[in-house]
Amino acid sequence: PEASGPRCPQTKKTVSTSGRTLGCFGWLLVIISLLFIAVTFPVTLFMCVKIVKEYERAVIFRLGRLSDRKPKGPGLFFVLPCTDNFVKVDLRTVSFDIPPQEILTKDSVTVSVDGVVYFRIHCPISSVANVSNAHSSTRLLAQTTLRNVLGTKNLSELLSDREGISLSMQEALDDATDSWGIKVERVEIKDVKLPQQLQRAMAAEAEASREARAKIIAAEGEMKASRALKEASLVLADSPSALQLRYLQTLNTIAAEKNSTIIFPLPIDMMQSLMQRKV
């Protein structure tokens, strides 16, 4: 059985029925072809019956003109020998890599960017009748679109907003290739290569920024520690017994460690008396 694909709205101006355009001489050739089929049947059966796969469609040209507004397939379809020829169109999704492009960003930085594009043919008649090579044209258009879109972005936007750039490229490609019967499904930015000097400069800037943050954090810690020591000294000054207990706790901590340090405890009261005598 034969099942035709959906009608392509883009081909209304280019497609016309064979009855209106063949003319008298064209109809004469068609009749002669039919007579030839009848005379040589069933030998010509192998020449007239064609098969296309589920993911393919056939665009038939009769005497150089499109014979129908809809493509044929999948399955069996019939063509006339000598007057008809057909072109098979693959409807599966196709992917291709965009070669690395040297691009000058908006802030005058030269980068090398590559990507990948996924597209499929949704209107076989437009892909055959409106463009000579739909796949090659889409590849070339993807390269120029990548240059045009990234040329309007800063380096920071290029590195941080890849998803937005991919969406804008997809919309631009889809609008440009719609008349070719092509649907761009997805565009992805694969890699952004920066010059070696710029990479070293960015690494030095990031390292300097990290060192500055580390120094700020250390200074804030010293400030908090000094405030805590000041508060502790005020508490110990109000209570001499607390200072003595702190002194004994420090001795206990040092004695618990396995080291060769020798400590001679000296009463704090004796030190205070010696200080008073000197005064």
C-alpha positions in Angstrom: 0.0 0.0 0.0 1.1 3.6 -0.7 0.9 6.3 2.0 1.7 9.9 1.1 3.4 12.3 3.5 1.8 15.6 4.7 1.5 18.4 2.3 4.3 21.0 2.4 3.0 24.5 2.7 6.3 26.0 1.4 5.8 24.5 -2.1 2.4 26.0 -3.0 4.0 28.4 -5.4 6.4 25.9 -7.0 4.2 22.8 -7.2 1.6 22.4 -9.8 -0.5 19.4 -11.0 0.6 17.6 -14.1 -2.7 18.1 -15.8 -2.3 21.9 -15.9 1.3 22.1 -16.9 2.1 19.1 -19.2 0.3 20.4 -22.2 -0.7 18.5 -25.3 2.7 17.3 -26.2 3.3 16.2 -22.6 0.1 14.3 -22.5 1.1 12.6 -25.8 4.3 11.4 -24.2 2.5 10.1 -21.2 0.1 8.2 -23.4 2.9 6.7 -25.4 4.6 5.7 -22.2 1.4 4.0 -21.0 1.1 2.2 -24.3 4.7 1.0 -24.0 3.9 -0.4 -20.5 0.9 -2.2 -21.8 2.8 -3.7 -24.8 5.8 -4.9 -22.8 3.9 -6.0 -19.7 5.0 -7.7 -17.4 8.6 -6.8 -18.2 8.1 -3.1 -17.5 6.6 -4.0 -14.2 10.1 -4.0 -12.7 10.7 -0.6 -14.2 7.5 1.0 -12.9 7.2 -0.3 -9.3 9.5 1.3 -6.8 9.9 0.9 -3.1 11.0 3.4 -0.4 11.7 2.7 3.2 9.8 3.9 6.2 12.2 6.8 6.9 12.3 7.8 3.2 10.1 9.7 0.8 10.2 9.9 -3.0 9.7 13.2 -4.9 8.5 12.4 -8.5 9.3 14.6 -11.5 7.2 14.0 -14.6 8.8 15.6 -17.7 10.8 17.7 -15.4 7.9 19.0 -13.4 6.7 17.9 -9.9 3.9 15.5 -10.5 2.2 15.8 -7.1 2.0 18.2 -4.1 2.8 15.3 -1.7 5.8 13.0 -1.7 5.4 9.3 -2.2 6.1 6.6 0.4 6.7 4.7 2.5 6.1 1.5 0.6 5.3 0.9 -3.1 4.6 3.6 -5.7 4.3 3.7 -9.4 6.3 5.6 -12.0 6.1 5.9 -15.7 9.2 4.8 -17.7 10.9 7.4 -19.9 8.8 10.3 -18.5 9.2 10.0 -14.7 12.2 10.2 -12.5 12.3 10.5 -8.7 14.6 11.6 -5.9 14.7 9.8 -2.6 14.9 12.0 0.5 16.0 10.7 4.0 13.8 12.0 6.8 16.0 10.9 9.7 17.8 13.3 12.0 21.3 14.2 10.7 24.1 15.6 12.9 27.3 17.4 11.7 30.2 19.2 13.4 30.8 22.8 12.8 34.5 23.2 12.1 36.4 25.4 14.6 35.8 29.1 13.7 38.2 32.0 14.6 35.8 34.6 16.0 36.4 38.1 17.3 34.1 38.8 20.2 32.4 42.1 21.0 35.2 43.0 23.5 37.9 42.3 20.8 39.1 38.9 22.0 39.9 36.2 19.4 38.6 32.8 20.3 38.2 29.5 18.5 34.7 28.0 18.8 33.2 24.8 17.4 29.8 23.2 17.7 27.3 20.5 16.6 24.0 20.8 14.8 21.1 18.3 14.6 18.5 18.8 11.9 16.0 16.8 9.8 14.0 17.3 6.6 10.4 17.8 7.3 9.3 18.7 3.7 10.9 16.6 1.1 9.6 18.6 -1.9 11.0 21.8 -0.6 14.4 20.2 0.1 14.6 19.0 -3.5 12.9 21.9 -5.4 14.1 24.9 -3.5 17.8 24.2 -2.9 20.3 22.3 -4.9 22.0 20.6 -1.8 20.1 21.0 1.4 22.7 19.3 3.6 25.7 21.2 2.3 23.8 24.5 2.4 22.8 23.9 6.0 26.4 23.2 6.9 27.7 26.4 5.4 24.8 28.5 6.9 25.6 27.0 10.3 29.2 28.3 10.1 28.2 31.8 9.1 25.4 31.9 11.8 27.9 30.8 14.5 30.2 33.7 13.5 27.4 36.3 13.4 25.9 35.3 16.7 29.1 35.0 18.7 30.4 38.3 17.2 27.7 40.1 19.2 28.7 38.5 22.5 31.4 39.4 25.1 33.9 36.8 26.3 32.2 36.5 29.7 28.8 35.9 28.0 30.4 33.4 25.7 31.8 31.4 28.6 28.8 31.6 30.9 25.7 31.7 28.6 26.2 28.8 26.2 22.6 27.6 26.5 21.3 31.0 25.5 23.7 31.2 22.5 22.7 27.7 21.4 19.0 28.7 21.5 19.6 31.9 19.5 21.6 30.0 16.9 18.9 27.4 16.6 16.2 30.0 16.0 18.3 31.8 13.4 19.1 28.6 11.5 15.5 27.3 11.7 14.1 30.5 10.3 16.7 30.6 7.5 16.2 26.9 6.5 12.4 26.8 6.8 12.0 27.5 3.0 14.4 24.5 2.3 12.1 22.1 4.2 14.6 21.7 7.0 13.9 21.7 10.7 16.8 22.5 13.0 16.2 20.5 16.2 19.2 21.4 18.3 22.5 23.4 18.3 25.2 22.9 20.9 28.5 24.8 21.5 31.1 22.1 22.0 34.3 23.9 22.9 35.7 27.4 23.3 39.5 27.7 22.9 41.2 30.7 24.3 44.7 32.0 23.3 47.5 30.7 25.6 48.4 34.3 26.7 44.8 35.0 27.6 44.5 31.7 29.6 47.7 32.6 31.6 46.3 36.1 32.3 43.0 34.8 33.4 44.7 32.2 35.6 46.9 34.9 37.2 43.8 37.1 37.8 41.9 34.3 39.4 44.9 33.4 41.7 45.3 37.0 42.7 41.6 37.2 43.5 41.8 34.0 45.7 44.9 35.3 47.5 43.1 38.6 48.2 40.1 36.8 49.6 42.3 34.6 51.8 44.1 37.6 53.3 40.8 39.3 54.0 39.5 36.2 55.8 42.8 35.9 57.8 42.6 39.5 58.8 39.0 39.1 59.9 40.0 36.1 62.0 42.8 38.0 63.7 40.4 40.8 64.5 37.9 38.4 66.1 40.7 36.6 68.0 42.1 39.9 69.4 38.6 40.9 70.6 38.1 37.6 72.3 41.6 37.8 74.0 40.7 41.4 75.2 37.5 40.1 76.8 39.3 37.2 78.4 42.0 39.5 79.9 39.3 41.7 81.4 37.7 38.7 83.0 41.0 37.4 84.4 41.9 40.9 85.7 38.8 40.9 87.8 39.5 37.5 89.4 43.1 36.6 90.5 42.0 33.1 91.4 40.8 32.6 87.8 44.3 33.5 86.6 45.9 31.0 88.9 43.5 28.2 87.7 44.3 29.1 84.1 48.0 28.9 84.9 47.6 25.4 86.5 45.5 24.2 83.5 48.2 25.3 81.1 50.8 23.3 83.2 48.5 20.2 83.1 48.2 20.5 79.3 51.9 20.8 78.8 52.7 17.9 81.1 50.3 15.6 79.3 52.3 15.8 76.1 55.3 13.5 75.6 58.2 15.9 75.3 61.5 16.8 77.0 60.3 20.2 78.2 61.2 20.9 81.8 58.8 23.3 83.6 59.5 25.0 86.9 56.3 26.3 88.4 56.6 29.6 90.1 53.9 31.0 92.3 52.3 34.1 90.9 52.1 35.8 94.3 55.9 35.7 94.5 56.1 37.4 91.2 53.7 40.1 92.3 55.8 40.7 95.5 59.0 41.0 93.4 57.3 43.4 91.1 56.2 45.6 94.0 59.7 45.7 95.5 61.1 46.9 92.2 58.6 49.6 92.0 
